[in-house]
Amino acid sequence: MVSTLSHIKEIERVAMGATSPRDAPVVQSWLRCLNDYRLDPAAAQEAYIVPETKLREHREQAEELIRIGRSGLEQLFGQVVEQNYVLLLSDARGVTVDFMGDPTFDNQLRKAGLYLGSEWSENRAGTCAVGACIVSGEPVIIHQDDHFDTSHIGLTCTAAPIFDTLGDLTAVLDISQLRSPTAKASQQLALHLVASTARRIELANLMTRTRNDWVLRLARSPEFLDVDPDAAIALDGSGRISGMTHGGFGALARAMNMRGISTRQFIGQPIDRFFDIELDDLPQFMRGRPNGDRLLKAKSGLAVFASAIAPAAGVRRMPTADGSKIQSAFESLSFGDPAMERLQARAAKLAGRDIPILIHGETGSGKEYLARAIHDSCGGSGKFVAVNCAAIPEQLMESELFGYAPGAFTGANQKGKRGLIEEADGGTLFLDEIGDMPLSLQSRLLRVLSENEVQPIGALKTRSVRLRLLSASHRDLAELVALGQFRQDLYYRLNAVVLALPPLRERQDLNAVIDHLLHRVGRENAQFYRLDVGARQALLDHDWPGNLRELSNVLRVAAVLSEGGVIGLDCLPDMLYQVGALPDRVEHDTDLRKALDECGNNVSALARKLGVNRSTVHRRLKRLN
C-alpha cells in the first residue's frame, strides 16, 4: 500500500497543475477538495457518524426508497458478501440510511465509516465513491489511494447514483471493502453490479409511483426487454410523460440525437414528440407478442424494442378541459396583466393533465383561487377540498388529514372520523402552505400519493383513494429541503410544474382588479359602490403586502363606512393615503413627468422630494408606460 507521505505529495503535485495517471473523476474530486472545500490532505479525519436523532430524520425521509429498493439491495448483497463487501445506501446528502455487512466486523466497519449513519459527502470525507457520485451523477470507483483522506486509503469503494422519476439524484448505492490487495481494474465487475442494481431500483420506484399510468420499457436488445430494460417511461392518461428512469435513458437519448436534454425536460411532453406512437397504440406492445415484433421507432430514426405495461386500474384517461369551461374557470383571475395572462394560459393547458402542480406566491396572492380554477376547468368533478397546513395545530393535523378509526385514541369520536384526504376522493385535494406540514406527516402523504390509499389512525386496513393533488406555498421549498425541513422525494413529487403568481403590486391590471372586487362586495351587500378619485388613487399607490386578501378586506370595510355608496379617502385605512398617495401637486400624469424631469429622471430623488416610497413612483410610471 502507498505510504501516507507519498500520497500527500502526489495530491500536492496535482494541486500545482502536474498531470496525473489517475482517472479524471479522481483528479477532479481532489481539486474540489483542495479548492472548494479547503481540505488538508495531511489532516486525517476519522469517519463521521451522524447523531442518532439526525439519522432518524434521514431514514424517515428515505423510508419509501429503502422499502422499494430492499429486494434489489438484498440480491446485490447476496452476490458480493462472500468477497467481504459491505453495502451502503446513502441519501442525496451522503448519509448512509441503509447498511448490510457482516456483523462480526461491526467495530472495524464503524471505525472505517462503512456503517449506518456514516456521512460520505465530499466536503466532509474528501474524495470517496459516494461523495464523487453525488457531485458527478455518474458511477465511479474510488480505489485505495484514490481517496483524498489518508484515513481511507485502505478502502476500495464502488458507487452508482439512483435518480427519482423526475431525473433528480435521490440516493447513492455503494459497495466497499475494508481492504483489497488487487488492482483497481478488479472492481469493474463490482461497478457493473452496482450500476445494474441502481437501474433496477429506479425501475421499481417508477413502477410503484406511477401505478395508475402506462409504463413503456425500452431496450436496444430484445433479450433484456422484460427483465432489465435500458430505460422506462411512464405515461399519463393523455399520453404525456409523467416520469422516467434516468440510469439508461442517457445512452438512448444520445442515440436519438437528443444530447443535452435533461430528464426533467421530458416531463409533461407528449410521447409522440419523441416516438412514432400514441396512447391507443400501447396495447400492441404488451406481453404476449414476440419480443422481436415489438419494435418502436424514434423520431430520429432509431429503432428500439418496447414493452408496455397497462395501469394497475386499467386504462385511465384524464378529463379534457374544453374552451368554454376554461374561460369560465379562469375569467376572474386576470384582467389584462401580461404575467397573469401567461400563467392563465399555462394553467389551462395543464388543467386536464395528471401532472402535480405546485403554486408559488406570496400570502394572499390568490393561490386558492387559482387551484379552484384548475379544478373547475375540468368540469369540477368531485369535491374541492382545501386544507391550510399552517392553520391546523400540529397535534391535530394527522387526524384531520388521515381520519381515525372508532376508539382510536382517548377522546376520539366513537364512530371514527373520515379524514380530509378521503373527503377529496374522486376530486381535488388542495394543500395550501404545504411547507408547514410536519416531516412525520410528509412521509405518510407521500405514501398516499404513491399507493393511492390512505390508512386512518388506528385502522388495520387501508382505503383506496383517487384524487388530484394541488399544493401551494409562499416559502421556498427547495431551501427547506436543503435545511432538512422538507422531504426531498415529496418535493420532487409535488413540483413537476410550478405556477408562480405575481404579487398584486406588480400587476398592471390593478385598476380592473379593484373594480372586480368592489363589484363582488356590491353583490354581497345588494348595493352599488363607487370610488372617488382620491380613494382610487390611494388604492393604486399602495404596496399591498397582503395582496388580494388585503385589498378585498379593505374594500369590504370601506363599503360599510361609505355614505350613499361613495367610497372616499376617509373610508380607507390611514396608512393608504398618508404614505401611499402622491401629493396633490403631482396627481396628474403631466405633473409627474415634469417633476421627474426636474429630478434628472432620478426616481429615488423624486420619491424623497415628494415624501413617498420609491415603489409608489415606480408603479405610477409603469402605468404611464
Secondary structure in CASP SS format (residue, H / E / C, confidence):
PFRMAT SS
TARGET T0000
AUTHOR 0000-0000-0000
METHOD secondary structure of the structure
MODEL  1
M C 1.00
V C 1.00
S C 1.00
T H 1.00
L H 1.00
S H 1.00
H H 1.00
I H 1.00
K H 1.00
E H 1.00
I H 1.00
E H 1.00
R H 1.00
V H 1.00
A H 1.00
M C 1.00
G C 1.00
A C 1.00
T C 1.00
S C 1.00
P C 1.00
R C 1.00
D C 1.00
A H 1.00
P H 1.00
V H 1.00
V H 1.00
Q H 1.00
S H 1.00
W H 1.00
L H 1.00
R H 1.00
C H 1.00
L H 1.00
N H 1.00
D C 1.00
Y C 1.00
R C 1.00
L C 1.00
D C 1.00
P C 1.00
A C 1.00
A C 1.00
A C 1.00
Q C 1.00
E C 1.00
A C 1.00
Y C 1.00
I E 1.00
V C 1.00
P C 1.00
E H 1.00
T H 1.00
K H 1.00
L H 1.00
R H 1.00
E H 1.00
H H 1.00
R H 1.00
E H 1.00
Q H 1.00
A C 1.00
E H 1.00
E H 1.00
L H 1.00
I H 1.00
R H 1.00
I H 1.00
G H 1.00
R H 1.00
S H 1.00
G H 1.00
L H 1.00
E H 1.00
Q H 1.00
L H 1.00
F H 1.00
G H 1.00
Q H 1.00
V H 1.00
V H 1.00
E H 1.00
Q H 1.00
N C 1.00
Y C 1.00
V E 1.00
L E 1.00
L E 1.00
L E 1.00
S E 1.00
D E 1.00
A C 1.00
R C 1.00
G C 1.00
V E 1.00
T E 1.00
V E 1.00
D E 1.00
F E 1.00
M E 1.00
G C 1.00
D C 1.00
P H 1.00
T H 1.00
F H 1.00
D H 1.00
N H 1.00
Q H 1.00
L H 1.00
R H 1.00
K H 1.00
A H 1.00
G C 1.00
L C 1.00
Y C 1.00
L C 1.00
G C 1.00
S E 1.00
E E 1.00
W C 1.00
S C 1.00
E H 1.00
N H 1.00
R H 1.00
A H 1.00
G C 1.00
T C 1.00
C C 1.00
A H 1.00
V H 1.00
G H 1.00
A H 1.00
C H 1.00
I H 1.00
V H 1.00
S H 1.00
G C 1.00
E C 1.00
P C 1.00
V E 1.00
I E 1.00
I E 1.00
H E 1.00
Q H 1.00
D H 1.00
D H 1.00
H C 1.00
F C 1.00
D C 1.00
T H 1.00
S H 1.00
H H 1.00
I C 1.00
G C 1.00
L C 1.00
T E 1.00
C E 1.00
T E 1.00
A E 1.00
A E 1.00
P E 1.00
I E 1.00
F E 1.00
D C 1.00
T C 1.00
L C 1.00
G C 1.00
D C 1.00
L E 1.00
T E 1.00
A E 1.00
V E 1.00
L E 1.00
D E 1.00
I E 1.00
S E 1.00
Q E 1.00
L C 1.00
R C 1.00
S C 1.00
P C 1.00
T C 1.00
A C 1.00
K H 1.00
A H 1.00
S H 1.00
Q H 1.00
Q H 1.00
L H 1.00
A H 1.00
L H 1.00
H H 1.00
L H 1.00
V H 1.00
A H 1.00
S H 1.00
T H 1.00
A H 1.00
R H 1.00
R H 1.00
I H 1.00
E H 1.00
L H 1.00
A H 1.00
N H 1.00
L H 1.00
M H 1.00
T H 1.00
R H 1.00
T C 1.00
R C 1.00
N C 1.00
D C 1.00
W E 1.00
V E 1.00
L E 1.00
R E 1.00
L E 1.00
A E 1.00
R C 1.00
S C 1.00
P H 1.00
E H 1.00
F H 1.00
L C 1.00
D C 1.00
V C 1.00
D C 1.00
P C 1.00
D C 1.00
A E 1.00
A E 1.00
I E 1.00
A E 1.00
L E 1.00
D C 1.00
G C 1.00
S C 1.00
G C 1.00
R E 1.00
I E 1.00
S E 1.00
G E 1.00
M E 1.00
T C 1.00
H C 1.00
G C 1.00
G C 1.00
F H 1.00
G H 1.00
A H 1.00
L H 1.00
A H 1.00
R H 1.00
A H 1.00
M C 1.00
N C 1.00
M C 1.00
R C 1.00
G C 1.00
I C 1.00
S C 1.00
T H 1.00
R H 1.00
Q H 1.00
F H 1.00
I C 1.00
G C 1.00
Q C 1.00
P E 1.00
I H 1.00
D H 1.00
R H 1.00
F C 1.00
F E 1.00
D C 1.00
I C 1.00
E C 1.00
L H 1.00
D H 1.00
D H 1.00
L H 1.00
P H 1.00
Q H 1.00
F H 1.00
M C 1.00
R C 1.00
G C 1.00
R C 1.00
P C 1.00
N H 1.00
G H 1.00
D H 1.00
R C 1.00
L E 1.00
L E 1.00
K E 1.00
A E 1.00
K C 1.00
S C 1.00
G C 1.00
L C 1.00
A E 1.00
V E 1.00
F E 1.00
A E 1.00
S E 1.00
A E 1.00
I E 1.00
A C 1.00
P C 1.00
A C 1.00
A C 1.00
G C 1.00
V C 1.00
R C 1.00
R C 1.00
M C 1.00
P C 1.00
T C 1.00
A C 1.00
D C 1.00
G H 1.00
S H 1.00
K H 1.00
I H 1.00
Q H 1.00
S H 1.00
A H 1.00
F H 1.00
E C 1.00
S C 1.00
L C 1.00
S C 1.00
F C 1.00
G C 1.00
D C 1.00
P H 1.00
A H 1.00
M H 1.00
E H 1.00
R H 1.00
L H 1.00
Q H 1.00
A H 1.00
R H 1.00
A H 1.00
A H 1.00
K H 1.00
L H 1.00
A C 1.00
G C 1.00
R C 1.00
D C 1.00
I C 1.00
P C 1.00
I E 1.00
L E 1.00
I E 1.00
H E 1.00
G C 1.00
E C 1.00
T C 1.00
G C 1.00
S C 1.00
G C 1.00
K H 1.00
E H 1.00
Y H 1.00
L H 1.00
A H 1.00
R H 1.00
A H 1.00
I H 1.00
H H 1.00
D H 1.00
S H 1.00
C C 1.00
G C 1.00
G C 1.00
S C 1.00
G C 1.00
K C 1.00
F E 1.00
V E 1.00
A E 1.00
V E 1.00
N E 1.00
C C 1.00
A C 1.00
A C 1.00
I C 1.00
P C 1.00
E H 1.00
Q H 1.00
L H 1.00
M H 1.00
E H 1.00
S H 1.00
E H 1.00
L H 1.00
F H 1.00
G E 1.00
Y E 1.00
A C 1.00
P C 1.00
G C 1.00
A C 1.00
F C 1.00
T C 1.00
G C 1.00
A C 1.00
N C 1.00
Q C 1.00
K C 1.00
G C 1.00
K E 1.00
R E 1.00
G C 1.00
L H 1.00
I H 1.00
E H 1.00
E H 1.00
A C 1.00
D C 1.00
G C 1.00
G C 1.00
T E 1.00
L E 1.00
F E 1.00
L E 1.00
D E 1.00
E C 1.00
I H 1.00
G H 1.00
D H 1.00
M C 1.00
P C 1.00
L H 1.00
S H 1.00
L H 1.00
Q H 1.00
S H 1.00
R H 1.00
L H 1.00
L H 1.00
R H 1.00
V H 1.00
L H 1.00
S H 1.00
E H 1.00
N C 1.00
E E 1.00
V E 1.00
Q C 1.00
P C 1.00
I E 1.00
G C 1.00
A C 1.00
L C 1.00
K C 1.00
T C 1.00
R E 1.00
S E 1.00
V C 1.00
R C 1.00
L C 1.00
R E 1.00
L E 1.00
L E 1.00
S E 1.00
A E 1.00
S E 1.00
H C 1.00
R C 1.00
D C 1.00
L H 1.00
A H 1.00
E H 1.00
L H 1.00
V H 1.00
A H 1.00
L C 1.00
G C 1.00
Q C 1.00
F C 1.00
R C 1.00
Q H 1.00
D H 1.00
L H 1.00
Y H 1.00
Y H 1.00
R H 1.00
L H 1.00
N C 1.00
A C 1.00
V E 1.00
V E 1.00
L E 1.00
A E 1.00
L C 1.00
P C 1.00
P C 1.00
L H 1.00
R H 1.00
E H 1.00
R C 1.00
Q C 1.00
D C 1.00
L H 1.00
N H 1.00
A H 1.00
V H 1.00
I H 1.00
D H 1.00
H H 1.00
L H 1.00
L H 1.00
H H 1.00
R H 1.00
V H 1.00
G H 1.00
R H 1.00
E H 1.00
N H 1.00
A C 1.00
Q C 1.00
F C 1.00
Y C 1.00
R E 1.00
L E 1.00
D C 1.00
V H 1.00
G H 1.00
A H 1.00
R H 1.00
Q H 1.00
A H 1.00
L H 1.00
L H 1.00
D H 1.00
H C 1.00
D C 1.00
W C 1.00
P C 1.00
G C 1.00
N H 1.00
L H 1.00
R H 1.00
E H 1.00
L H 1.00
S H 1.00
N H 1.00
V H 1.00
L H 1.00
R H 1.00
V H 1.00
A H 1.00
A H 1.00
V H 1.00
L H 1.00
S C 1.00
E E 1.00
G C 1.00
G C 1.00
V E 1.00
I E 1.00
G C 1.00
L H 1.00
D H 1.00
C H 1.00
L C 1.00
P C 1.00
D H 1.00
M H 1.00
L H 1.00
Y H 1.00
Q H 1.00
V C 1.00
G C 1.00
A C 1.00
L C 1.00
P C 1.00
D H 1.00
R H 1.00
V H 1.00
E C 1.00
H C 1.00
D H 1.00
T H 1.00
D H 1.00
L H 1.00
R H 1.00
K H 1.00
A H 1.00
L H 1.00
D H 1.00
E H 1.00
C C 1.00
G C 1.00
N C 1.00
N C 1.00
V H 1.00
S H 1.00
A H 1.00
L H 1.00
A H 1.00
R H 1.00
K H 1.00
L H 1.00
G C 1.00
V C 1.00
N C 1.00
R H 1.00
S H 1.00
T H 1.00
V H 1.00
H H 1.00
R H 1.00
R H 1.00
L H 1.00
K H 1.00
R H 1.00
L H 1.00
N C 1.00
END
